[in-house]
Amino acid sequence: MAGKKREWKRKLGKSISTIYAILVYAFIYAPIAIMVVFSFNDQKTNYYWKGFTLQWYEKLFNHSSIVEYLWNSLFIAVAATLISVIIGTIGAVGLIRFEFRMKKLVNHSLYIPIVIPEVVLGISLLMLFEIIHLPLGFFAIILSHATFCIPFVIIIMRGRLAGMDLSVEEASMDLGANRMVTFFRVTLPMLIPGIISGAFMSFTLSIDDVIISNFVSGPYSTTLPVKILSLVKTGLSPEVNALATLMIAVILLALLLNTVVQALVKRRALTHTKSYF
């Protein structure tokens, strides 16, 4: 009897956990799914489904300014990602491998751009650019995006470096390689998975940003998220749904590419490992 009671409680707990998980996922993803579905709706309003159509996507791609906003977002995201990965990787190596004064303070300060509200960061960057007389536009947006992407790269790379075997680098230097050669021939290849993760994290954060971009963008450097925000102010429409769906598609494509590249890197590492035995 006691065994049946325990089994019943176990099944009840499992059922409650399953229902809870379904409700959480539905709460998170149902609005996104509805938006994607209604981007193909042959109806100007979002109240009911009338039929399938691609006319809203055709209107977007026939609208030259929308395509321009998309290219602006991609250009800024790629540039900010390159800057973030280079500076973040060098910064992570310095924080892990070298000792210096106020190292703990520098480590803690990395979290400031992450936890500070984006509105505050946007106002701060806008004031800085006005003080140094830097025109608002592409360069200002790229610098701003790199500001909040670099800490994420450093944190990812720092975790990767902390888990690395130092004996491999020591063996390289024992065999006559200097510190620079060891870094590029030994350390850097081992950091590639972390670099890829940091790059895709930076790309996703940059291409999705709207608040900071809204503060520091110029008249000819409007990004796609900023354009979506301006369209939403006039009311939801199928064009807005289609635009947002395109943004989701770009981000999902980046995540898929990240997964594929990470799998290829792991497979290559296993192949090289087996070749030594």
N, C-alpha and C positions, 0 to 999 in steps of 0.2 A: 504493500500500500504506500509506504513511504517512498519507494522507488518510483512508482507511478506519479506521485505528487511532485517529486523532483523533476521528472521528465516533463511533466505538464508545465511547471514553472520555467524550465529551460526553453521549451517551445514557445511559451508566451513571451519570454524575454527576447527571443530571437525574432518573433513576429513584430514586437514593438520596435525593436531596433531597425528592422527592415522598413517598416512604415515610416519611422522617423527619418531615415536616410532618403526615402523616396520624396517625402514632403520637403526636405531641405533642398534636394536637387531640383525639385519642381519650382520652389520659390526662387532659386538662383537662375535657372535656365529657361523656365517657361516664358518670361517676358521676351527673352532674346529669340526664342523659337517663334513666338507670335509675330514679332517684328519682321523676321526673315520671311515668314509665310505671307504676310500682308504686303511685302515688297513686290510680290508677284500677283497681287490682287488687281483685277480689272475693274477697279472702283476707286474714285477719288478720295472717299472717306475710308476710315479704318473701322467702321461699325459692323460690317458683315462681309462675307465672302461672295463675290459675284462670278469670278472665273479667273483662269490663269492667263497671264500676259507678261511680256517682257518690255512693254512700252516705256516703263519708268526707267529701266536701265538704258534703253535706246536714247531716251531724252537726255540722260546724264552724259553719255559718251558723245552725243551730238552737241552738247553744251561745252564749248571749248574751255570756259573758265573752270569748270569742274575738273576736267582732265588736268588743267594747269595746277589746281590746288592739290590734286593727288600726287603729281610729280614733285611739287614743292615739299610735301610731307615725306616722300620717299628720299629725296635728296638730303633734307635736313636730318632724317633718321640715320641714314648711312654715314653722313659726316660726323654726327654726334657719337655714333657707335665707334667709329675709328678712333676718335680722340679719347673716348672713355676707355676703350680697351688698351690703348697704348699707355696712357697715364695710369690707369688702374692697375695694370700688370706691373709696371715699374714700382708704383707705390706699394703694392702688396709684397713684392720681393724685398723692398727696403724695410717694411715694417716687420717682416718675419725673420729676415736674415741678418739684420744689423741692429745694434744697440745704440741709442742716442738719448739725449736729455728730452724730457717731456714726451716720451714715446707713448705712455699711457694716455696722456691728454690728447695726442693726435688720434689714437685708436678710438677714444670716446667721441671725439669731434666728428668722426665719420658719420655718425648717426644723426647729426643735426639736420643736414638736407633731407634726410629720410623722414624724420618725425615732425619737422616744422611744416605748418600748413602751406599749401602751394600758393595761396593768395599772398601770404607774408613773404614767401620767397620771390614771387613775381614782383611785388612792390619793391623789395630790396634790390633786385637785379635792375629794375627800371630806374631807380634812383642812382645806382652805380653807373649805368650807361649814360645817364644825363650828366653826371659829374665828370666823367672822362670824355664826354662829347663823342660817344660812339653812336652812330646812326642806327635807328631801329630797322631791323630787316633780317636777312638770312644769317649774317654773321652773329648778330645778337641772339637769335633763336638757337643757333648751333651751340654757342657758348653756354646759354642758359640750360639747354637740355643736357649738355655734358656735365654741368654742375651737379645735377641730381642723379645722373647715371653713373658717374665715377665711383661714388661710395658703394653702389651695388656691385660693381665689378671688383673693387678691392675686397669686399667681404667674401665674394665667391672665390676669388683667387687666393685669398688668405687661408680659407678652408682647404683648398687644393694643396697649397704649399705645406700646410701643417701636417698633412697626411703623407707627404713624400718621404722617401727613404734617403737620408742625407749621405749614406754610405756610397751611393752611386756617384754623387758629385765628388766625394772625397777620393774615390777610386780614380775618377777622371783626372783630378789634379795630381794624384800620386803618379800617374802615368805620364806627366809632363805638361798637361794642358793648363793654361792660365785660367783665371776666373772668368774672363770674357768668353773664351772658347768654350769653357764648361757650360756657361749659361746658354749660349746659342746652340751647342751641339747635344747637350744632355738635359739641362733644366727646361728649356723652352719646349722641346718636344713632349716632355712629360706634363707640361702645363696646358697643352692644346685642348683637352676636354673642358677645363675650366675657362679657357679663353673663349671657346665656342659658346658655352653657357652664358658667360658675361656679355658676349656680343649680342646674342639673341634677347637677353633680358634688356639690354640698353636699347636695342632696336624697337622692342615692343613698348617700352616706356616712352620713348621719344615719339613714335608715330601716333601714339594714343593721347599725347598730352594736349590739353586745350586751355587750361587756366594760365600757365606761364606763357604759352605761345600767344595768348590773347593780349598779354601785357606788353610783350616786346616785339611783336610783329609789325612790319611796315606796310605801306600801301600795296606793294607788289610781292609780298612774301606771306600771304595768307595761307594757312595750312588747311587741310581737309577737315579736321575736327573743329577748328574755329568756324569754318563755313557751315558745318552741320549745326553748331550752336546758334548761329545767326538765323538759319532756316527754321529751327525749332521755335524760336521766339515768335514767329508768325503763325505757328500751329503745325501739328503733325500732318504729314502728307506722304503718299507713296514714294515721292522722290527722296524724302528724308529717310524713309525705311530702306530704300535701295542704297543710299549713300552709306548708312550705318552698316548695312550688310556687306558692302564692299570693304569697309574697314575691318570687319570681323574676318572676312575671307583672307585679307592680307596678313592679319595676326595669326590666324590658324595655319596659313601657309608657312609662316616663319617658324611656328612651333613644330610643324611637321618636318620642315627642313632641319631644324635643330635635332629632332629625334633621329632622323636618318643619318645625319653627319656624326652624331655621337655613337650610333651603332657601328658605322664604318670605322671610326677611330678605335673603338674597343676591339673590333674584329682584327684590325691591322696590328694592334698591340699584342693580341693573343697569338697572331701568326708569327710576329717577331720573337715573342717569348718562346714558342715551340721550336723555332729555328735554332735556338741556342742549345737545345738538348738533343 
